[in-house]
Amino acid sequence: MRIVVLFLAWITPALIAGALGWSGIWGAGSALVDYLIPIPVAGGVLHVPSFAVLSLLVLSSRGRASSSRSFVPWVAFGVAAAAMAAMLDFDRLNGWLFTDYVPSGSPVRFDGNPLLLFVITDAVWAGVFTLGIGQRPPARSWLLLPVVPLAVVAIAGFDYKLGGPVFEIGPRLPGSARGNQLRLIYTSAPYDETMLLKWLEEVALTPPWADPNTEHEAIVFTNSLQLLKWAWRDPDEVRGETAVATICRSEEDRSVVVHPGFYDCFADRETVDEALEGLAARKPTGLGREVDTWYALARFCDDVDVTQGDAHDIKSVGICIGMRRVFPEKLRRIAVNYGEDSPQFRFVRDEGAARGFRVP
């Protein structure tokens, strides 16, 4: 009987995970096979600790009921109930209980945690085995068993509500132009500039000056978890009264500025693309779009410090370093397109030479 119990205990979590469609611990293959293999590269290795405890209990039991062991079934099922409660998606549940969040579907969902699944199945088999050999706790003690999972849920709820400010990082949303990015953060905290900056430093969200795809960033803190979950449907709602604070970060001067409520971080900032379009429109050369575009970039780079050694991800620096590097090739292309005697070639050559570019 003992060997049968241990065999069933070993395969039970694999069968359950396989039936639920879980993947292996490395994300590949079915958990049905992965959970059966007790080696470090497979999920079964996580089953070994709880299975070892079960094996010790099963192999050391002699089939005699005693007062010292009469509560073993109750403890076993209590552990199983506690582990099952711990598998709840508490972020979803507590968000539904304590904020304005209305989840799509049931607020009660379970996480696919293999370690807790192993604990649950081994604890259930421990309870079944000890009951089968005659170990019986007092009947009234079973009435207290539901208290165990409820206590786990209550502790998680109290920690969520009373354990300090809650922060949840939401989606990235496109800004008003390419290079502008808005990031939404849920918080239960009130406006506190020092606390928000400290949190931002601790989570180490990549700043614009270290992100090649972002020039300006608006980090909006909202007290609406519902908005955080569904902001992608209507980004304009971010501007509403639920905004607690906005942190503006810009790559060109590496500034970090905190504003109460919602603040438009992009209103007084130009992206590189916007600046180039404006320069080309305000002072055309009359020599064609290709020359206008190059000249706008040349004038833009007049004010860019390309000596910043650690600024390779700053778009303005990168694009100006690149323009200097490819200038000889650009000049050759102008010669091919317009001829070396053309005003286009002479203009680009002279403007490049005046800026110290290498002229072939």
RASULTA-V48561 format. One record per pair of residues at least 12 apart in sequence whose C-alpha atoms are under 6 Angstrom apart, sorted by the first residue. I is the first residue (numbers start at 0). GAP is how many residues later the second one is. D is the distance in whole Angstrom. If there is no record, write none. Layout:
i:I gap:GAP d:D
i:I gap:GAP d:D
//
This chain:
i:8 gap:113 d:6
i:13 gap:18 d:5
i:13 gap:21 d:5
i:14 gap:17 d:6
i:16 gap:14 d:6
i:17 gap:13 d:5
i:17 gap:14 d:4
i:24 gap:18 d:5
i:46 gap:71 d:6
i:49 gap:69 d:6
i:62 gap:70 d:5
i:64 gap:69 d:6
i:64 gap:70 d:5
i:69 gap:65 d:5
i:69 gap:66 d:5
i:69 gap:67 d:5
i:70 gap:66 d:5
i:72 gap:54 d:4
i:72 gap:57 d:6
i:75 gap:47 d:5
i:75 gap:51 d:5
i:76 gap:47 d:6
i:76 gap:50 d:6
i:79 gap:40 d:4
i:79 gap:43 d:5
i:80 gap:68 d:6
i:81 gap:66 d:6
i:81 gap:67 d:5
i:82 gap:33 d:6
i:82 gap:37 d:6
i:84 gap:64 d:5
i:86 gap:23 d:5
i:86 gap:24 d:5
i:87 gap:21 d:6
i:87 gap:22 d:4
i:87 gap:23 d:6
i:88 gap:20 d:6
i:88 gap:21 d:5
i:88 gap:22 d:6
i:92 gap:14 d:5
i:92 gap:15 d:6
i:99 gap:126 d:6
i:100 gap:124 d:5
i:100 gap:125 d:4
i:164 gap:23 d:5
i:164 gap:24 d:5
i:165 gap:21 d:5
i:165 gap:22 d:5
i:166 gap:19 d:5
i:166 gap:20 d:5
i:167 gap:17 d:6
i:167 gap:18 d:5
i:168 gap:16 d:5
i:169 gap:14 d:5
i:169 gap:15 d:5
i:169 gap:58 d:6
i:178 gap:35 d:5
i:178 gap:36 d:5
i:179 gap:35 d:6
i:179 gap:36 d:5
i:179 gap:37 d:6
i:180 gap:36 d:5
i:181 gap:35 d:6
i:181 gap:36 d:5
i:181 gap:37 d:6
i:182 gap:36 d:5
i:183 gap:35 d:6
i:183 gap:36 d:5
i:184 gap:36 d:5
i:185 gap:35 d:6
i:185 gap:36 d:5
i:185 gap:37 d:6
i:185 gap:39 d:6
i:186 gap:36 d:5
i:187 gap:35 d:6
i:190 gap:53 d:6
i:207 gap:43 d:5
i:208 gap:42 d:4
i:208 gap:104 d:6
i:208 gap:105 d:5
i:209 gap:103 d:5
i:210 gap:102 d:6
i:211 gap:101 d:5
i:214 gap:36 d:5
i:215 gap:33 d:6
i:215 gap:34 d:4
i:216 gap:31 d:6
i:216 gap:32 d:5
i:217 gap:29 d:6
i:217 gap:30 d:5
i:217 gap:47 d:6
i:218 gap:27 d:5
i:218 gap:28 d:5
i:219 gap:25 d:6
i:219 gap:26 d:4
i:220 gap:22 d:6
i:220 gap:23 d:5
i:220 gap:24 d:5
i:221 gap:20 d:5
i:221 gap:21 d:4
i:221 gap:22 d:5
i:222 gap:19 d:6
i:238 gap:23 d:6
i:242 gap:18 d:5
i:242 gap:19 d:5
i:243 gap:17 d:5
i:244 gap:14 d:6
i:244 gap:15 d:4
i:244 gap:16 d:4
i:244 gap:17 d:6
i:245 gap:12 d:6
i:245 gap:13 d:5
i:245 gap:16 d:6
i:245 gap:17 d:6
i:247 gap:17 d:6
i:275 gap:20 d:6
i:278 gap:17 d:5
i:279 gap:12 d:6
i:279 gap:16 d:5
i:300 gap:19 d:6
//
